[in-house]
Amino acid sequence: MPEPFLIAQLSDPHIGADWIAPDPAALLSAAVAALVRLGPDVVILSGDLVENAEDAEYEQVQEALEPLEMPVHVLPGNHDDRDALHRHFGVPGTDGEPVQYAVELGPLRLVVVDSTAPGHEHGELDGERLGWLDAELAAAPERPTLIAMHHPPLCTGAPAIDAIALRAEGRRALGEVLERHPQVFKVVAGHVHRTVSSEIGGRSVLAI
């Protein structure tokens, strides 16, 4: 029987935000302390690490994450700066390129897709990013695969949230890609600041 493999997801700490009480850095540190006790095998931080994309805010995130001994994989949210994520966390991409990458996580594969539209709150998946995803999934058809993105590919029914969600054309195109790759078993996302589940292309979606 295979050993259990535990994945923890954190999202949207918004370090530097003045609309979160108490201090968002303290809340992130408390979440990290809980993960230290839980002991997951890997942590996914699904975007909006900071509020204003300032280097000092990213340094606070790094400091808060220091107690975690397991790998932490970050992805961009609409409040993040792609180049800043590259500088501080070593994620792929330069000169404002989408932050997209794949990594082996024990018994499965994580594929990170950049759903951000710089300068906007809503999410987009253009042909280039979807083409990258399609090719990346085709490269490992037998590996159970988890996809992570910031903007969830679902509708919540809450107009204020859906107005800044992944655009409908992006959801449709993503669903078509997923239907071609049965090894994808789940999509995880952030952005909604609450727990929402749905499905797309026959795969379950969990957004927090």
Salt bridges, closest charged atoms under 4 A:
ASP12 OD2 - HIS14 NE2 3.50
ASP12 OD2 - HIS150 NE2 3.95
ASP12 OD2 - HIS193 NE2 3.18
ASP48 OD2 - HIS14 NE2 3.34
ASP48 OD2 - HIS150 NE2 3.35
GLU51 OE1 - HIS14 ND1 2.81
GLU51 OE1 - HIS79 ND1 3.74
ASP55 OD1 - ARG87 NH2 2.75
ASP55 OD1 - HIS88 NE2 2.85
GLU104 OE2 - ARG109 NE 3.42
GLU104 OE1 - ARG143 NH2 2.59
ASP114 OD2 - ARG82 NE 2.95
ASP114 OD1 - ARG129 NH1 3.85
GLU124 OE2 - HIS122 NE2 2.84
ASP126 OD1 - ARG129 NE 3.38
ASP134 OD2 - ARG180 NH2 2.99
ASP134 OD1 - HIS181 NE2 2.50
GLU136 OE2 - ARG109 NH2 2.54
